[in-house]
Amino acid sequence: MAQKIEQDVGRFQQIVRGRIKKDLQRFITNSELIGKKGKDLISIPLPHIEIPHFTFGSRQKGGVGQGDGKDGEPMQGQGQPGGPAGSAPGEHLMEVEITFDELAAIIGEALELPKILPKGQAQLVSESRRYNGISTAGPESLRHFKRTYRQALRRHLISGTYDPKNPIIIPTREDRRYRMYHDVPRPEHKAVILFMLDVSGSMGNEQKEIVRLETFWIDTWLRSQYQSVEIVYIVHDAVAREVDRDTFFHTRESGGTIISSAYKLCLDIIEQRFAPTEWNIYPFHFSDGDNWSGNDTAECLKLLEEQFFPYTNMFCYGQVESEYGSGQFYRDLTERFTGHEQLITSKIENKAAIPRSIKDFLGKGK
């Protein structure tokens, strides 16, 4: 019976996973999920699953629903008619709850995102508590009932007080056994994500909402791959500055665009706080592709080649479609670094393109 139940639960979980994959775009572009994480529960609507059951045949006589009636007379409990009858079947939905961690894992599976292989050696050491010992003293919450019973039974057998016809075992204080824990050092890889956002006049609310959704899922996936993740937010127009998460998504757009200002600030932050020998580094830049001048673009390309590529896991550039942006920076990048393994570019035309763009960035498992 237990095995049958486990099979049914497994089958139901597969139905849930399949439903999420089918509606993947709707989940990824749902702004209401922003801010959820870890063990937060999310309701997933599913079509109602009919359970097989017996029905009576045509020979049934009497009972509810039998007897004379008049045309248009409502059945008991249904109220007054609400209009003409329809021919389409009703849609029966049920909701199941899964944790946000489970949703993120399903999305990673649906997008076929590979497990990331961190570069370098593990640098961060944390303490992991393991219950791998037994003691004769400890708190009652850690009492090992099986070990305690065994000890009490052993004492009864040795003393000759065990009665098979009346097998009552009463542990004494000396019989009690307790779980012991030890703090075990656990090496962990560290990662830092540096999000850079163009907030110049050509980047409107729609473009920033696209970036907001995409960076949220990128952040979520990378957190599932690393035990320790730091996030840095940088906004720029003609100048760049580091900001908090809320400012990153709500800064009002204005001014011109000098992309190199963001790249220089990003490199300064890496140099001061995130040594490349100790951290896995992921810079992401989102813009509509406009830059102040060709000279500044040339400086950006030089910074990428000489300082970003040698020390980061990859450099990701996402270009958001804007009616005011020329998109020239994307063309300059792809022409200069065609086929370069450290550069990953993606065009994000609208919200529907977010899942594909995430796969562009994370599909190589770097």
C-alpha positions in Angstrom: 0.0 0.0 0.0 2.8 2.4 0.9 4.5 1.7 -2.4 1.3 2.4 -4.3 0.9 5.7 -2.5 4.4 6.7 -3.3 3.8 5.9 -7.0 0.6 8.0 -6.9 2.5 10.9 -5.3 5.3 10.7 -7.9 2.8 10.6 -10.7 1.0 13.7 -9.3 4.3 15.5 -9.0 5.1 14.8 -12.6 1.7 16.3 -13.5 2.6 19.4 -11.6 6.0 19.7 -13.2 4.5 19.2 -16.7 1.9 21.9 -16.1 4.6 24.4 -15.0 6.8 23.6 -18.0 3.8 24.1 -20.3 3.1 27.5 -18.8 6.7 28.4 -18.3 6.5 31.8 -19.9 3.6 32.8 -17.6 5.5 31.9 -14.5 8.7 33.6 -15.5 7.0 36.8 -16.5 4.8 37.0 -13.4 5.8 40.1 -11.4 4.0 38.8 -8.3 6.7 36.2 -7.8 9.5 38.8 -7.4 10.7 38.8 -3.8 9.8 35.2 -3.1 12.5 32.7 -2.3 13.5 29.6 -0.5 10.5 27.9 1.3 7.9 30.4 0.2 4.8 28.6 -1.1 3.4 29.3 -4.5 -0.1 28.2 -5.7 -0.1 26.4 -9.1 -3.5 26.1 -10.8 -4.1 22.7 -12.4 -7.0 21.1 -14.3 -9.2 19.1 -12.0 -8.3 15.4 -12.0 -11.3 13.2 -12.1 -11.1 10.1 -9.9 -12.8 7.0 -11.3 -16.1 6.2 -9.6 -19.2 4.0 -10.0 -22.4 5.4 -11.5 -25.9 3.9 -11.6 -27.3 2.5 -14.8 -30.6 3.3 -16.6 -32.6 0.8 -14.6 -32.4 2.9 -11.4 -35.9 3.6 -10.1 -36.8 6.4 -7.7 -34.5 8.6 -5.8 -33.4 12.2 -6.1 -34.1 13.8 -9.5 -37.0 11.5 -10.4 -40.6 12.5 -11.0 -42.5 15.1 -12.9 -41.2 18.7 -13.5 -42.0 21.7 -15.6 -39.8 23.2 -18.3 -37.4 25.9 -16.8 -38.1 24.9 -13.2 -34.8 25.1 -11.3 -33.4 22.0 -9.5 -33.3 22.2 -5.7 -30.2 24.0 -4.5 -29.3 25.5 -7.9 -31.2 28.8 -7.6 -32.9 30.6 -10.5 -31.7 30.1 -14.1 -29.0 32.5 -15.1 -29.4 32.5 -18.8 -29.5 30.1 -21.8 -27.6 26.8 -21.5 -24.2 26.6 -23.1 -22.6 23.7 -25.1 -19.0 24.1 -23.8 -17.8 22.1 -20.8 -16.9 24.0 -17.6 -13.2 24.3 -16.6 -12.5 22.8 -13.3 -9.3 24.0 -11.6 -7.5 23.0 -8.5 -4.5 24.6 -6.8 -1.5 22.9 -5.5 1.3 24.5 -3.5 5.0 24.0 -4.1 8.0 25.8 -2.6 9.8 28.5 -4.5 12.9 26.3 -4.5 11.0 23.6 -6.3 9.6 26.0 -8.8 13.1 27.4 -9.6 14.4 23.8 -10.0 11.6 23.0 -12.4 12.3 26.1 -14.5 16.0 25.2 -14.6 15.0 21.8 -15.9 12.6 23.2 -18.4 15.2 25.6 -19.8 17.8 22.8 -19.7 20.1 24.8 -17.6 23.2 22.7 -16.8 24.8 22.5 -13.4 27.6 25.1 -13.1 31.1 24.0 -12.6 32.7 26.7 -10.3 36.2 27.8 -11.3 39.2 27.7 -8.9 39.4 26.1 -5.5 36.9 26.4 -2.7 37.8 29.4 -0.5 35.0 29.9 1.9 34.7 27.5 4.9 31.5 27.3 6.9 30.5 25.0 9.7 28.1 22.1 9.0 26.4 20.4 12.0 26.3 16.6 11.8 24.7 14.2 14.3 27.1 11.3 14.0 27.7 10.2 17.6 26.0 8.8 20.7 26.3 10.0 24.3 24.9 9.0 27.7 24.0 12.6 28.5 22.1 15.3 26.6 18.8 17.1 26.2 15.6 15.1 26.0 14.9 16.5 22.5 17.9 14.6 21.2 17.2 11.3 23.0 17.8 8.3 20.7 14.7 6.1 21.4 16.0 3.1 19.5 19.4 3.1 21.2 17.7 3.7 24.6 15.4 0.7 24.1 18.2 -1.5 23.1 20.2 -0.6 26.1 17.3 -1.2 28.4 16.5 -4.6 26.8 20.2 -5.6 27.1 20.2 -4.8 30.8 17.0 -6.9 31.3 18.5 -9.8 29.5 21.8 -9.7 31.3 20.1 -9.4 34.7 17.5 -12.1 33.9 14.5 -9.9 34.6 13.2 -10.1 31.0 9.9 -12.0 30.8 8.8 -13.1 27.2 5.2 -13.5 28.4 5.1 -10.0 29.8 7.8 -8.1 27.7 7.6 -4.7 29.5 10.8 -2.7 29.1 11.2 0.3 31.3 14.4 2.3 30.6 16.3 3.8 33.6 18.3 6.9 33.7 21.5 4.9 32.9 19.8 3.4 29.8 19.2 6.6 28.0 21.2 7.5 24.9 21.4 10.8 23.2 22.5 12.0 19.7 25.7 14.0 19.6 26.6 16.5 16.9 30.0 17.8 15.7 30.7 20.9 13.7 32.3 19.8 10.5 34.1 22.4 8.2 32.5 22.5 4.8 34.3 24.2 1.9 32.0 26.3 -0.3 32.5 28.2 -3.6 31.6 31.9 -3.6 30.0 33.8 -6.4 29.3 37.5 -7.0 26.7 38.8 -9.5 27.2 42.4 -10.7 24.1 43.8 -12.4 24.7 46.9 -14.5 21.6 48.8 -15.8 21.4 51.6 -18.3 19.0 54.2 -16.9 19.4 56.9 -19.5 16.5 58.7 -21.1 15.8 56.0 -23.7 15.2 53.2 -21.1 11.5 53.4 -20.1 9.5 51.6 -17.5 8.7 48.7 -19.8 12.4 48.1 -20.5 13.3 48.2 -16.8 10.5 45.7 -15.9 11.9 43.3 -18.4 15.4 43.7 -16.8 13.8 43.3 -13.3 12.2 40.0 -14.2 15.2 38.6 -15.9 17.7 39.5 -13.2 15.4 38.0 -10.6 15.5 34.6 -12.3 19.2 34.8 -13.0 19.8 35.6 -9.4 17.6 32.7 -8.3 19.3 30.1 -10.5 22.8 31.1 -9.5 21.8 31.0 -5.8 20.8 27.4 -6.4 24.3 26.6 -7.7 26.3 28.4 -5.0 26.1 28.4 -1.2 27.4 31.9 -1.0 26.2 34.6 -3.4 26.8 38.4 -3.3 24.8 40.8 -5.5 26.0 44.2 -6.6 23.7 46.7 -8.3 25.1 49.4 -10.6 23.1 52.0 -12.5 24.5 54.4 -15.1 23.7 57.1 -17.6 26.6 59.4 -18.2 28.0 58.5 -14.8 27.7 55.3 -12.8 27.0 54.6 -9.1 26.4 51.6 -6.9 22.9 51.4 -5.5 20.7 49.1 -3.5 18.2 46.6 -5.0 15.2 48.9 -4.7 17.0 51.9 -6.3 18.2 49.6 -9.1 14.6 49.0 -10.2 13.0 52.3 -9.5 15.6 55.0 -10.6 13.9 57.4 -13.0 15.5 57.5 -16.4 17.3 60.6 -17.6 20.5 61.9 -19.2 22.8 60.5 -21.8 24.8 57.3 -21.9 28.5 56.6 -21.2 28.8 52.8 -20.8 32.4 52.8 -19.9 31.5 54.6 -16.6 29.7 51.4 -15.5 32.4 49.1 -16.6 35.1 51.1 -14.7 33.1 51.2 -11.5 32.4 47.4 -11.8 36.1 46.7 -12.2 36.9 48.9 -9.2 34.4 47.0 -7.0 35.8 43.6 -8.2 39.4 44.8 -7.4 38.5 46.1 -3.9 36.0 43.4 -2.7 36.0 40.3 -4.9 39.5 38.9 -5.7 39.2 36.8 -8.9 41.2 34.0 -7.3 38.6 33.5 -4.6 35.3 34.4 -6.3 33.3 33.2 -9.3 32.4 36.6 -11.0 29.3 37.2 -13.2 28.9 40.7 -14.6 25.6 41.4 -16.4 25.0 44.6 -18.4 21.5 45.6 -19.7 21.0 48.5 -22.1 19.2 49.5 -25.2 22.4 49.7 -27.1 22.9 53.5 -27.3 26.3 54.9 -26.3 27.6 58.4 -26.3 30.3 58.0 -28.9 32.4 55.5 -30.8 35.4 56.4 -28.7 33.7 55.3 -25.5 32.6 52.1 -27.2 36.2 51.5 -28.2 37.2 52.0 -24.5 34.5 49.5 -23.4 35.8 46.9 -25.8 39.3 47.4 -24.5 38.2 47.0 -20.9 36.3 43.8 -21.8 39.3 42.2 -23.6 42.0 43.2 -21.1 40.3 43.1 -17.7 36.9 41.4 -17.8 37.5 38.3 -19.9 40.7 37.1 -18.1 39.1 37.3 -14.6 35.4 36.6 -14.9 33.5 33.4 -15.5 31.7 35.2 -18.4 30.5 38.6 -19.3 26.8 38.9 -20.3 25.3 41.7 -22.3 21.5 41.9 -22.7 20.0 44.4 -25.1 16.4 45.4 -24.4 14.4 46.6 -27.3 13.5 50.3 -27.2 12.0 52.6 -29.8 14.6 55.2 -28.8 17.7 52.9 -28.8 19.8 52.3 -31.8 21.2 48.9 -30.7 24.6 49.8 -32.1 26.5 48.5 -29.0 25.3 45.0 -29.6 26.6 45.1 -33.1 29.9 46.5 -32.0 30.3 43.7 -29.4 29.4 40.8 -31.8 31.6 42.2 -34.6 34.7 42.6 -32.3 34.3 39.3 -30.3 32.7 36.9 -32.7 32.8 33.4 -31.2 34.6 34.6 -28.0 33.8 32.1 -25.2 33.8 34.7 -22.4 31.2 37.0 -24.0 27.5 36.0 -24.1 25.0 38.3 -25.7 21.2 38.2 -25.9 18.5 40.4 -27.5 15.4 40.8 -25.3 12.7 42.1 -27.5 9.8 41.8 -24.9 8.7 39.8 -21.9 8.1 36.8 -24.0 11.8 36.6 -24.9 12.9 36.4 -21.2 13.0 32.5 -21.0 15.0 32.3 -24.2 17.4 35.1 -23.0 18.0 33.3 -19.6 18.9 30.2 -21.5 21.3 32.3 -23.7 23.1 33.5 -20.6 23.1 30.4 -18.4 22.8 27.5 -20.9 26.6 27.0 -21.1 27.0 26.2 -17.4 29.9 28.5 -16.8 
